[in-house]
Amino acid sequence: MKPVLLINPRITSNARFPLAVMQLAAALKGRRPTRILDGNLDRQLPETAAAAVRDGGYAAVGLSVMGGPQLVAALAVSRAIRAVAPALPIIWGGYFPTLCADAALACEAVDFALRGQGEQGFVELLEALSGDRVLADVTGLSWRRGGQVVHNPDRPFSTAPLQLDLAVDALAAPERYLGPTYLGRRTTGYQAALGCRYRCSFCGVAAMFRGKTALPEAERLSRDLQLLRTRFGADSVQFYDHNFFDREVDMQPLLAVLAEQQMPWWCYARADALLGLSADSWALVRRSRLRMAYIGAESPNDGLLRDMRKGTRADQTLAAVEVCRANGVVPELSFMLGSPQDPAGETEKTFAFIREVKRLHPGAEIMLHIHTPLPPRRLGEGRWTPRDPALPAGFRFPDTADGWAEPAWVDYWCHKDAPWLSPALRARIRDFRTVLGCRFPTMTDIRAPAWQKAALRAASAWRYRLGRYDRPHELRWLARTVRLWDPQQHAL
């Protein structure tokens, strides 16, 4: 049978395993051969992909697509393929087509969009394309029929992907995906669990999994970590689980595996989940060498947290900071600035809250984002997710992939900017970020020598102490000189 070309469009300069397309390769193992192209490694991906399909040797092309810069790259590579192989089916899956299926199919170079979990749907779609199944029977599929877009019913949540092997052998050079970070010399990316049981209004995971989650068997986690350690020399792990700490009774077997492996690790976590851990679980966490937990603090305003459907409170954030400090874990707190209801007022409240966090734990890492609610999405025939009430009246989202690929909407998707921010507020946020980043240089920067970080701290101390953030031109010059590391621009 003809092979399938799987593509991970470029999204970062710091490549980790392209887990989404690796999952597709694992699902197709024994059914069809696959080849993976990764734009995070190949800077000429459109040309490489076009050359690969020009001779007609592939049955279909599958791309994993998130909104933001990866969407821009996906459009470029899809159009390059379409130009040389106009009859070759091009299939998009991932967060973007899940939330914006109509927008994805508005692109002439996209034939099919798979919503939600894509492993089984991709297999079934390939069967339909070969005549062994009917397109209308592929759940989670959006497609064109007679010039009209058709949305098949949603695919139910499935735990089957947890049974798939880690498809490292589907990669041409898997060893290239491990490299030095502050966690270790050979840090690997890995995802253990599926989904998240929460429904935050700004998070693509909520739309993708709709409140469902599933954890792997401890034996699978142990086997995969041992494979990564023995074959590739992995000595540390960055977990991409959307919320690593789920219910404690289910987590303890996984924590026991990590305590046995003792590979320093990083993960996403919730403040309420960390506060609910027992002394026994915290003992396992300490033994496992958890270095940092990324916690979605979002806002000090409990009313706004309710509107976001976050499910936590500001006092829980502060308590989690203290419990992390007591157990040797660095909390990496994410905040959403510029809420549509009161952009400037909520931003100033958040700045004051961040200062309180730094008073409790000066080593806490701070990540600053803009509060940008995601668009509503189709949940099936006739049903839609509600529009976020915080959005200004008359606010409209793009209705095409090309519209979403415009720079302003790329920034919106990445929580970097929003139309309701004034120029003065944008400058205020930029200035605060500069002063904060210089006063507390990130521990994730393994390049800068200690004297450079000391110089940044000394030069910014008076501004931070007095709250004088406006126009820190001297700090910007110094930051450029020492190449200040921004963790939001450089993933682990």
Secondary structure, DSSP 8 states (H G I E B T S, - for coil): ---EEEEE----SS----HHHHHHHHHHTTTS-EEEEETTT-TTHHHHHHHHHTTS--SEEEEE--SSHHHHHHHHHHHHHHHH-TTS-EEEESHHHHH-HHHHHTSTT--EEE-S--HHHHHHHHHHHTTSS-GGGSTTEEEEETTEEEE-------SGGGGS---GGGSS-GGGG-EEETTEEEEEEE--SEE-S---TT-HHHHHHTT-EE---HHHHHHHHHHHHHHH---EEEE--SSS---HHHHHHHHHHHHHH---EEEEE-HHHHHT--HHHHHHHHHHTEEEEEEEEE-S-HHHHHHTT----HHHHHHHHHHHHHTT-EEEEEEEES-SSSHHHHHHHHHHHHHHHHHH-TT-EEEEEE-------EEETTEE----TTS-TT----SSHHHHTSHHHHHHHTTS--TT--HHHHHHHHHHHHHHHHHS--TT--SS-HHHHHHHHHHHHHHHHHT--S--HHHHHHHHHHT---TTTS--
